[in-house]
Amino acid sequence: MGAKLGGGGGLMADINVTPLIDVVLVLLVVFMVITPMLESGKNVDLPVSTQASVVKDTGQHVVVSITADGRWWVQSTEANPDTLVDLVFVEKNMRMDAQKANPATADLPPKDPPVLVKADRSLKYRSVRELLDVLARANIVHVQVATAKES
């Protein structure tokens, strides 16, 4: 039963990690909640394909979606054939400006972000073709079509 009294030591060098653990756990919960919501564009039931290349959706595309009821969306803004091209160009310019502002890519020439078309599987191909025709008339040539991976 000995107690150390007096000044024989110096500064105590123990680190209290409890607040650090609390902050890390809160950040973990925040990321777990936000991550499923990071998918771009409107949520549609994509058609299934057997041959597809897997691309991570990290926001590098301008997403144009066609929902089951035939409505067109650019990101989360509803569009019609008259406003679609303007919205796509605004989104592309925003992405190119963000790329220019990034110091890591300042030396690289800005890349024209591709348009990703997400169409509901219940649509007729005619609806998708009309959208692709509007994009082609506006000279938007970097177009990709999204599909779900066959399981």
N, C-alpha and C positions, 0 to 999 in steps of 0.2 A: 504494500500500500504506500507506495512512494509517489509523491507529487513533485513536480519540478517547479520550483518557485524561483522567481528572480530572473535575472537577465543573463543567462548563460548562452543563449542561442543567438539568433539573428532574425532575419525575416523568415516567415513561414512560406514555403514555396509550393504549397498544395493548390491545385487549380480546381475550382468548383465547376464540374461539367454538367450539372443538372440543368442550368438554363440553356446550355447548348443543345442538350438532348431534347428539351421542350421545343426549341425553335425548329430543329430538324424534323421532329415528328409533325409539327404543324405544317411545314413545307411539304412533307410527304403527303399528307392528307389533301392539301390544296392541289398538288399535281395529280393525285389520283382522281379527284373530282373533275378537274379541268380537261385532262387528256382526252376523254371520249368526245368532248365537245369541239375538238380542234379540226374536225373534218370540214373541208371547205364546201361551199355551195349548199343547195337544198338537199335534204335527205330523200333519195329516190331508191326504189328497188331495182338494182342494176341487173341487166341480163348476164347470164353465166357463159363463160367462154372456156374452151379447152386450151387454146394457145394465146398466151398473153405474157407481156413482160411486167414484172412487178415494179411499181414506182411508188415510193413513199410520198404521201400527201403532206408536204411541208409548207404549203402556201406559195409554191413557185409558179403555179398555174393560175390563169384566169378561168374560173369555173363557170360554165354555162350549163344550167340544168333545165330539163323538161320534165315536169311532174306528170303524174298519171292523168290529170285533167287537161293536159296540153298547154299549160302555162309555161312561159319562158322566164328564167331567172338568171341574172348575172350576179354571182356571189349570193347575196341575200336580198337583192333588189329585183322586183318584178319588172319585166321588160316586154315590149311588143316589137314587131318587126321594124318599126320606125325608130325606136330608142335603143334597140339591142346593140347596134354597132357603136353608137356613141358611148354607151356604158362600158363596152369591151375596151375601147380605146382609152377611156379614162382609167380603168383598172390597169391596163398595160403600162400606161405612162406613170402611174403611181408606183408600180413595181420597178420600173426602170429607174425612176428617181431615187427610190430607196436603195437600189443596187449601187447607184452612183455615189450616194451619201455614205455608204459603208466603206470605211477606210481600208478594209482588207481587200476589197475588189476595186479600189480606185484606179489602179493601173490597167485593169482589163476593160475592153470595150463593153458597153452594156448589151446584154442579150435580150432579144425580143421574147418575152415570156409566151409560152404556148397557151393555146386555149384548150381546156379539157371539157369535153361534152359529156355530161352525165344524163342519160335518158332512161326513163322508167321502162321496165321490161314489158309492161302491158301496152305500150304504144305501138302503133303501126309504123313501119319504116318511113312512110310518107312524112310523118311529123318530124322525124330526125333529118330527113333529106331537105325539108324546107328550111330548117335551121342552118344546115351546112351550106345551102345555096345562098342564104343571106350573108353568111360569113365569107363565102367565096367571092360574092359580088363586091364586098368591102376589101378585097385583097388580103384577107387574113388567112395565111397559108399554113401556119404552125398549129395544126389542130390534131388533138388526140381524142380517142373515144374510150370512155371508162367502162370496164366490165368487172363483174365479180369473178373471183377465182373459183373454178370448179373444185368442189370438195370430195 
